[in-house]
Amino acid sequence: MNALLLTTVLATLTGCPQHRTWHSCCPQPVCAAPTCCQPVAITCCSINCTSIAPAPMTAPSVPAPPMEKVASLYERLGGEAAVKAVVDDFVGRAAGNPKVNFTRKGIKEWEASEANVAKLKTNLVNLIGALTGGPQKYTGKDMKSLHAGMKITTAEFGALAGDLKATLDKFKVPAKEQAELMKIVGSTQGDIVEVK
């Protein structure tokens, strides 16, 4: 008997509709249940006559294009050498700006010795690096306790931010990166400013 005739006979004996096929892998005595009467597209049942669903159709495996690594702000600023150059210029600019009152004259004076300025610059490089995705670790005090008692005003903070902006312009830092860095600096204002 050919396979088509056997399928038709088995389908008729088991009551399978014409558009479905009896799966000959199921032994007839075990498979009197309707589970062996499955659409042709479905794979046959197992030995205990439970249907096995067909494997879902998937597109051929094509490797996804590699994701572009998004550079951190630190990398886009130019890395450590660029951050050091910006900090060096910025500290000199801010120290010379009477609107900033960099040494806190008449309040809680800070001695601008060579050692103190070097430490300040190192801390600023580490802080900027840590906040922009660089490898540096900032180990200094938090902004609030560091500036406590300095009575920094909103105007002084604004003048300091203006000096940073002028330094970033001098080094031709692109507008997008400037905006990101200035946003980070601006987020510290609440911890630094004591006098509105």
C-alpha positions as CSV (number, residue, x, y, z in Angstrom):
1,M,0.0,0.0,0.0
2,N,1.4,3.4,-0.8
3,A,1.8,6.1,1.8
4,L,-1.0,8.3,0.5
5,L,-3.5,5.4,0.5
6,L,-2.4,4.3,4.0
7,T,-2.8,7.9,5.2
8,T,-6.2,8.2,3.7
9,V,-7.3,4.8,5.1
10,L,-6.0,5.7,8.6
11,A,-7.6,9.1,8.5
12,T,-10.9,7.6,7.5
13,L,-10.7,4.9,10.3
14,T,-9.8,7.5,13.0
15,G,-12.2,10.2,11.8
16,C,-9.5,12.7,10.8
17,P,-10.9,15.4,8.5
18,Q,-9.5,15.4,5.0
19,H,-7.2,18.4,5.5
20,R,-5.5,16.7,8.4
21,T,-3.2,13.7,8.2
22,W,-2.8,10.7,10.4
23,H,0.8,10.5,11.5
24,S,2.0,7.0,10.9
25,C,4.7,7.4,13.6
26,C,2.0,7.0,16.2
27,P,1.1,3.3,16.8
28,Q,-2.6,2.9,16.0
29,P,-3.6,1.0,19.1
30,V,-2.1,3.8,21.3
31,C,-3.4,6.6,19.1
32,A,-7.1,6.3,19.0
33,A,-7.1,9.7,20.7
34,P,-7.6,12.8,18.5
35,T,-4.1,14.0,19.3
36,C,-2.7,11.9,16.4
37,C,-5.0,13.5,14.0
38,Q,-3.0,16.7,13.4
39,P,-2.6,19.2,10.6
40,V,0.0,18.2,8.2
41,A,2.3,21.1,9.3
42,I,2.5,19.8,12.8
43,T,5.2,17.2,13.5
44,C,4.0,13.9,14.7
45,C,3.3,12.9,18.2
46,S,5.7,11.2,20.5
47,I,5.4,7.5,21.6
48,N,2.8,8.4,24.2
49,C,0.8,10.2,21.5
50,T,1.1,13.8,22.7
51,S,1.6,16.4,20.0
52,I,4.8,18.1,19.5
53,A,4.3,21.7,18.3
54,P,6.3,22.7,15.3
55,A,9.4,24.7,15.9
56,P,8.8,28.4,15.4
57,M,9.9,29.8,12.2
58,T,12.8,32.2,12.6
59,A,14.8,34.4,10.3
60,P,18.2,33.1,9.3
61,S,20.8,34.1,11.9
62,V,22.5,37.2,10.8
63,P,25.0,38.8,13.2
64,A,23.8,42.2,14.4
65,P,26.0,45.1,13.4
66,P,28.4,46.0,16.3
67,M,27.0,48.7,18.6
68,E,28.9,51.9,18.4
69,K,30.6,52.6,21.7
70,V,29.3,55.9,22.9
71,A,32.3,58.0,24.1
72,S,32.1,59.3,27.6
73,L,32.1,63.1,28.2
74,Y,35.6,62.6,29.6
75,E,36.8,61.1,26.3
76,R,35.0,63.7,24.3
77,L,36.7,66.4,26.3
78,G,40.0,65.0,25.3
79,G,41.0,62.8,28.3
80,E,43.4,63.6,31.1
81,A,45.8,65.9,29.2
82,A,42.9,68.1,28.1
83,V,41.2,68.1,31.5
84,K,44.5,69.1,33.1
85,A,45.0,71.9,30.6
86,V,41.4,73.2,31.3
87,V,41.9,73.0,35.1
88,D,45.2,74.8,34.9
89,D,43.8,77.7,32.9
90,F,40.6,77.8,34.8
91,V,42.3,78.0,38.2
92,G,44.6,80.8,37.1
93,R,41.6,82.7,35.5
94,A,39.4,82.3,38.6
95,A,42.2,83.2,41.0
96,G,42.7,86.5,39.1
97,N,39.0,87.4,39.1
98,P,38.0,89.7,42.0
99,K,34.3,88.8,41.4
100,V,35.1,85.2,42.4
101,N,37.1,86.1,45.6
102,F,39.1,82.9,45.1
103,T,41.1,83.1,48.3
104,R,37.9,84.0,50.3
105,K,39.6,87.2,51.5
106,G,38.0,88.6,54.6
107,I,35.9,85.5,55.2
108,K,37.6,82.1,55.6
109,E,40.8,82.8,53.8
110,W,42.6,80.2,51.8
111,E,46.3,80.4,51.3
112,A,47.1,80.1,47.6
113,S,50.5,78.6,48.2
114,E,52.2,76.5,45.5
115,A,51.4,73.3,47.4
116,N,47.7,74.3,48.0
117,V,47.2,75.3,44.4
118,A,48.8,72.0,43.2
119,K,46.5,70.0,45.5
120,L,43.4,72.0,44.3
121,K,44.3,71.3,40.7
122,T,44.8,67.6,41.3
123,N,41.5,67.4,43.2
124,L,39.7,69.3,40.4
125,V,41.1,67.0,37.7
126,N,40.1,63.9,39.7
127,L,36.6,65.4,40.4
128,I,36.0,66.3,36.7
129,G,37.4,62.9,35.6
130,A,35.2,61.0,38.0
131,L,32.1,62.9,37.1
132,T,32.5,62.7,33.4
133,G,33.4,59.0,33.0
134,G,37.2,59.1,33.4
135,P,39.3,56.7,35.3
136,Q,40.1,59.1,38.2
137,K,38.8,58.7,41.7
138,Y,37.9,61.8,43.7
139,T,38.9,61.3,47.3
140,G,38.3,64.8,48.5
141,K,35.5,66.1,50.8
142,D,32.0,66.4,49.5
143,M,31.1,69.8,48.1
144,K,28.9,70.9,51.0
145,S,31.4,70.2,53.8
146,L,34.4,71.4,51.7
147,H,32.8,74.9,51.1
148,A,31.1,75.2,54.5
149,G,31.7,78.6,56.1
150,M,33.1,80.1,52.9
151,K,29.9,82.2,52.5
152,I,30.1,81.8,48.7
153,T,27.4,83.9,47.0
154,T,25.3,83.1,44.0
155,A,27.1,86.0,42.1
156,E,30.5,84.5,43.0
157,F,29.4,81.1,41.9
158,G,28.2,82.6,38.6
159,A,31.5,84.4,38.1
160,L,33.4,81.2,38.7
161,A,31.1,79.4,36.2
162,G,31.8,82.3,33.7
163,D,35.5,81.7,34.1
164,L,35.1,78.0,33.4
165,K,33.0,78.9,30.3
166,A,35.7,81.3,29.1
167,T,38.4,78.6,29.6
168,L,36.3,76.0,27.6
169,D,35.9,78.6,24.8
170,K,39.6,79.2,24.8
171,F,40.2,75.5,24.3
172,K,37.5,75.3,21.6
173,V,35.5,72.7,23.5
174,P,32.4,72.0,21.4
175,A,29.0,73.4,22.6
176,K,27.5,70.0,23.4
177,E,30.4,69.0,25.7
178,Q,30.4,72.5,27.3
179,A,26.7,72.2,28.0
180,E,27.1,68.8,29.6
181,L,30.1,69.9,31.8
182,M,28.3,73.1,32.8
183,K,25.3,71.1,33.8
184,I,27.5,69.0,36.1
185,V,29.1,72.1,37.6
186,G,25.7,73.8,38.0
187,S,24.4,70.7,39.9
188,T,26.9,71.6,42.7
189,Q,25.6,75.1,43.2
190,G,23.2,74.1,46.0
191,D,26.0,72.5,48.0
192,I,28.5,75.4,47.4
193,V,26.4,78.6,47.7
194,E,25.6,79.7,51.2
195,V,24.6,83.3,50.5
196,K,21.9,83.9,48.0
